[in-house]
Amino acid sequence: MKMNLTADRVIFFEDGVLDSCCKFSPQQVLLKHIAGVYTTVLITPEGTVIDWVLHRNRLLRGIEILNKRPTGPFQSFLSSLETEGSSLSEFFSRQVVPAVKTALSAFYVEEQAAITQPPSQQQPLIVCPQPHHQQEPQSLVSEHLRDPRDGLSLASSSVLLSPAQHQGSQSPQHAMLMVCISPAATTAGRDARSADCSAASSDMPAKATSSPSVVSFSPTPGPGRVVLEGCTTGHDRVNQGGGGGGGRGVHGADLSKPCGQCSRYIHIAVYCKAAQPPLYGPDHGVQAAVMGRPRSLPGAKASSWVEERRQYEERKPPEASEVLLSDAGGRILEGLVTNFCVISITAPSATSTVASTTTCISTYTSTYTSIPTAAEVGSSSYTETSAEQTDGTGKGDGEEEVVLRVCGPQADAALPGVVQARVVEAANRLGLRVVPEPPLAGERHTWREAFISNCIKRIQPLSRVFCPPGNAWGADPWDYWLPYTAGKYTTALLRELELIQERTPWRDL
């Protein structure tokens, strides 16, 4: 069953307090938990969480990476786990998962209650057809963004809007889930936060900012807030009855086991809101500007990045949807919130380089076999529909190769993305060679397709990549328009991505 979610619906759950009228943005939440790690997850209209296991692994790995800093912000927490004979995995199952389920239960159950109000209490609904290009049989949206398991298109043929929403806008059907884990603000934790923020700031050019870098939240329950007594952190008591003020305990908590002392050293924050992945197709390509320096801590999805990247967000050209980061050698590493991938032509290689990625979740045989050869891509006669059957390698004898080039984990220069790992896996299944090295700006003439990816955008094609004046390196400006937007290879990868990603109903996390 698909959920009809309102665009301004936000749930925030932190340290036993459930706020169903949260007015904070995800960035403000991260600024509060600036010493922590986080992950952002997409939830489908059917209420299934995409690649939950990979996000779990990202969070736990991020804790270990951040703790390698000289300040060791998570050391008290990890030491307490060791004292209790517990592990990060057990902590995640016993405390993080129940907190996530509590937030999602409020998000979906209360939303459904609002939808099922008596007609006299509801605004009348208007059936609003999608734009014409989504209804045509050849549309990439209708053809490619489809869940093969149940035949449900991810772009509905119509959406339900209230009169207030009926301005030609689409009502979001997906949801964004953000989970943040940060060290508690003990004396050691405050010192660690201050030192870590200073270390991050020292890697950036000096810049004045008019807004505070830490957001304060009132712990006192107000309108829309309910204090839940559940086994989420050491600040809460166990609600054996599951009822009382608010009527809910924490879903899935093991009440037979104490929370332990480790919870004194940790905060868990869960933020959920309606979201909508962007439309896909040749007419929906976006532009990216190469103008930033590498992040200070590429291995972990650190909350402090939201402050570090602010300088580039404020200077982003209006035509750009994303800012790309590069190093002194002209290697393009990643975007502020995305990974950057290029389909390019390269000389034949005696050995194929394939990046290591996630283990295959299930046995799968690709149904997409029409991969164009490099000769077809590079020739003037190549079109998006002229591809011939190949042996799956993307090349023929003596031909140049078509490769997927992306900054892999081996480079230790960009955040390894969950969707990026799936894209690499999809390329392997399609027989497309993967070069786990950052694309070079100086070789942009070899690029045929390019896209950015993250867990909400999935795969978003690029139409243009450019380096504007005033970039962080003082490099000469340049401009490159991709020959193909949402081309054959990008579309094949998106198809494969939709097939191999793992879906878990949120109640079964």
ChimeraX attribute file (.defattr): number of C-alpha atoms within 10 A of each C-alpha:
attribute: neighborCount
match mode: 1-to-1
recipient: residues
	/A:1	6
	/A:2	11
	/A:3	17
	/A:4	20
	/A:5	23
	/A:6	19
	/A:7	17
	/A:8	14
	/A:9	17
	/A:10	22
	/A:11	27
	/A:12	26
	/A:13	26
	/A:14	20
	/A:15	22
	/A:16	25
	/A:17	19
	/A:18	23
	/A:19	22
	/A:20	20
	/A:21	15
	/A:22	19
	/A:23	13
	/A:24	14
	/A:25	11
	/A:26	17
	/A:27	15
	/A:28	18
	/A:29	21
	/A:30	28
	/A:31	20
	/A:32	17
	/A:33	26
	/A:34	28
	/A:35	27
	/A:36	29
	/A:37	26
	/A:38	26
	/A:39	23
	/A:40	19
	/A:41	21
	/A:42	26
	/A:43	27
	/A:44	22
	/A:45	22
	/A:46	16
	/A:47	21
	/A:48	20
	/A:49	23
	/A:50	21
	/A:51	20
	/A:52	21
	/A:53	13
	/A:54	18
	/A:55	19
	/A:56	19
	/A:57	14
	/A:58	20
	/A:59	23
	/A:60	18
	/A:61	17
	/A:62	20
	/A:63	25
	/A:64	17
	/A:65	19
	/A:66	23
	/A:67	18
	/A:68	12
	/A:69	15
	/A:70	10
	/A:71	17
	/A:72	20
	/A:73	29
	/A:74	26
	/A:75	19
	/A:76	20
	/A:77	21
	/A:78	21
	/A:79	14
	/A:80	18
	/A:81	19
	/A:82	13
	/A:83	13
	/A:84	12
	/A:85	8
	/A:86	15
	/A:87	13
	/A:88	17
	/A:89	12
	/A:90	11
	/A:91	18
	/A:92	16
	/A:93	16
	/A:94	20
	/A:95	21
	/A:96	25
	/A:97	21
	/A:98	22
	/A:99	30
	/A:100	26
	/A:101	20
	/A:102	27
	/A:103	26
	/A:104	25
	/A:105	18
	/A:106	20
	/A:107	22
	/A:108	16
	/A:109	12
	/A:110	13
	/A:111	16
	/A:112	14
	/A:113	9
	/A:114	13
	/A:115	17
	/A:116	11
	/A:117	10
	/A:118	8
	/A:119	9
	/A:120	7
	/A:121	10
	/A:122	12
	/A:123	12
	/A:124	11
	/A:125	14
	/A:126	14
	/A:127	11
	/A:128	18
	/A:129	15
	/A:130	16
	/A:131	12
	/A:132	8
	/A:133	14
	/A:134	20
	/A:135	15
	/A:136	12
	/A:137	10
	/A:138	11
	/A:139	16
	/A:140	18
	/A:141	21
	/A:142	20
	/A:143	14
	/A:144	21
	/A:145	19
	/A:146	17
	/A:147	13
	/A:148	12
	/A:149	8
	/A:150	7
	/A:151	8
	/A:152	14
	/A:153	15
	/A:154	19
	/A:155	21
	/A:156	15
	/A:157	13
	/A:158	15
	/A:159	18
	/A:160	19
	/A:161	21
	/A:162	16
	/A:163	11
	/A:164	8
	/A:165	15
	/A:166	15
	/A:167	10
	/A:168	11
	/A:169	11
	/A:170	18
	/A:171	22
	/A:172	20
	/A:173	24
	/A:174	25
	/A:175	28
	/A:176	20
	/A:177	23
	/A:178	20
	/A:179	23
	/A:180	24
	/A:181	26
	/A:182	26
	/A:183	27
	/A:184	22
	/A:185	18
	/A:186	13
	/A:187	9
	/A:188	18
	/A:189	22
	/A:190	15
	/A:191	14
	/A:192	22
	/A:193	23
	/A:194	14
	/A:195	17
	/A:196	21
	/A:197	18
	/A:198	11
	/A:199	13
	/A:200	16
	/A:201	16
	/A:202	11
	/A:203	13
	/A:204	16
	/A:205	10
	/A:206	9
	/A:207	8
	/A:208	7
	/A:209	9
	/A:210	6
	/A:211	7
	/A:212	9
	/A:213	16
	/A:214	14
	/A:215	15
	/A:216	10
	/A:217	10
	/A:218	6
	/A:219	12
	/A:220	9
	/A:221	12
	/A:222	11
	/A:223	9
	/A:224	11
	/A:225	19
	/A:226	19
	/A:227	23
	/A:228	27
	/A:229	26
	/A:230	29
	/A:231	30
	/A:232	30
	/A:233	25
	/A:234	20
	/A:235	15
	/A:236	17
	/A:237	15
	/A:238	21
	/A:239	16
	/A:240	12
	/A:241	10
	/A:242	16
	/A:243	12
	/A:244	12
	/A:245	11
	/A:246	13
	/A:247	12
	/A:248	19
	/A:249	24
	/A:250	25
	/A:251	20
	/A:252	19
	/A:253	22
	/A:254	16
	/A:255	14
	/A:256	8
	/A:257	9
	/A:258	12
	/A:259	23
	/A:260	15
	/A:261	15
	/A:262	20
	/A:263	22
	/A:264	18
	/A:265	23
	/A:266	23
	/A:267	21
	/A:268	24
	/A:269	23
	/A:270	25
	/A:271	25
	/A:272	27
	/A:273	23
	/A:274	23
	/A:275	23
	/A:276	20
	/A:277	20
	/A:278	13
	/A:279	19
	/A:280	25
	/A:281	20
	/A:282	17
	/A:283	13
	/A:284	14
	/A:285	21
	/A:286	19
	/A:287	20
	/A:288	23
	/A:289	23
	/A:290	30
	/A:291	26
	/A:292	26
	/A:293	21
	/A:294	21
	/A:295	23
	/A:296	18
	/A:297	18
	/A:298	18
	/A:299	18
	/A:300	24
	/A:301	26
	/A:302	27
	/A:303	23
	/A:304	24
	/A:305	24
	/A:306	20
	/A:307	19
	/A:308	19
	/A:309	18
	/A:310	13
	/A:311	17
	/A:312	19
	/A:313	14
	/A:314	8
	/A:315	12
	/A:316	20
	/A:317	16
	/A:318	8
	/A:319	10
	/A:320	16
	/A:321	14
	/A:322	24
	/A:323	26
	/A:324	27
	/A:325	26
	/A:326	26
	/A:327	17
	/A:328	11
	/A:329	9
	/A:330	17
	/A:331	18
	/A:332	28
	/A:333	30
	/A:334	31
	/A:335	25
	/A:336	22
	/A:337	20
	/A:338	26
	/A:339	26
	/A:340	28
	/A:341	28
	/A:342	25
	/A:343	22
	/A:344	22
	/A:345	21
	/A:346	16
	/A:347	11
	/A:348	15
	/A:349	9
	/A:350	6
	/A:351	6
	/A:352	13
	/A:353	12
	/A:354	16
	/A:355	21
	/A:356	15
	/A:357	16
	/A:358	12
	/A:359	8
	/A:360	12
	/A:361	9
	/A:362	9
	/A:363	6
	/A:364	10
	/A:365	8
	/A:366	13
	/A:367	9
	/A:368	13
	/A:369	14
	/A:370	19
	/A:371	22
	/A:372	24
	/A:373	23
	/A:374	22
	/A:375	18
	/A:376	17
	/A:377	24
	/A:378	17
	/A:379	9
	/A:380	8
	/A:381	9
	/A:382	15
	/A:383	14
	/A:384	13
	/A:385	10
	/A:386	12
	/A:387	15
	/A:388	11
	/A:389	11
	/A:390	14
	/A:391	12
	/A:392	19
	/A:393	19
	/A:394	22
	/A:395	22
	/A:396	15
	/A:397	7
	/A:398	8
	/A:399	14
	/A:400	18
	/A:401	23
	/A:402	30
	/A:403	26
	/A:404	28
	/A:405	23
	/A:406	26
	/A:407	26
	/A:408	25
	/A:409	19
	/A:410	12
	/A:411	14
	/A:412	13
	/A:413	24
	/A:414	28
	/A:415	24
	/A:416	22
	/A:417	24
	/A:418	26
	/A:419	24
	/A:420	26
	/A:421	19
	/A:422	24
	/A:423	27
	/A:424	28
	/A:425	26
	/A:426	23
	/A:427	24
	/A:428	20
	/A:429	19
	/A:430	23
	/A:431	17
	/A:432	25
	/A:433	23
	/A:434	23
	/A:435	19
	/A:436	20
	/A:437	19
	/A:438	23
	/A:439	25
	/A:440	18
	/A:441	19
	/A:442	10
	/A:443	13
	/A:444	16
	/A:445	13
	/A:446	16
	/A:447	25
	/A:448	21
	/A:449	25
	/A:450	28
	/A:451	26
	/A:452	25
	/A:453	22
	/A:454	20
	/A:455	22
	/A:456	21
	/A:457	19
	/A:458	22
	/A:459	29
	/A:460	26
	/A:461	30
	/A:462	26
	/A:463	22
	/A:464	21
	/A:465	24
	/A:466	19
	/A:467	21
	/A:468	18
	/A:469	14
	/A:470	13
	/A:471	19
	/A:472	18
	/A:473	15
	/A:474	11
	/A:475	15
	/A:476	10
	/A:477	13
	/A:478	13
	/A:479	13
	/A:480	14
	/A:481	17
	/A:482	21
	/A:483	15
	/A:484	22
	/A:485	25
	/A:486	26
	/A:487	22
	/A:488	19
	/A:489	24
	/A:490	24
	/A:491	19
	/A:492	19
	/A:493	23
	/A:494	21
	/A:495	21
	/A:496	22
	/A:497	22
	/A:498	18
	/A:499	16
	/A:500	20
	/A:501	19
	/A:502	16
	/A:503	15
	/A:504	16
	/A:505	14
	/A:506	18
	/A:507	15
	/A:508	10
	/A:509	15
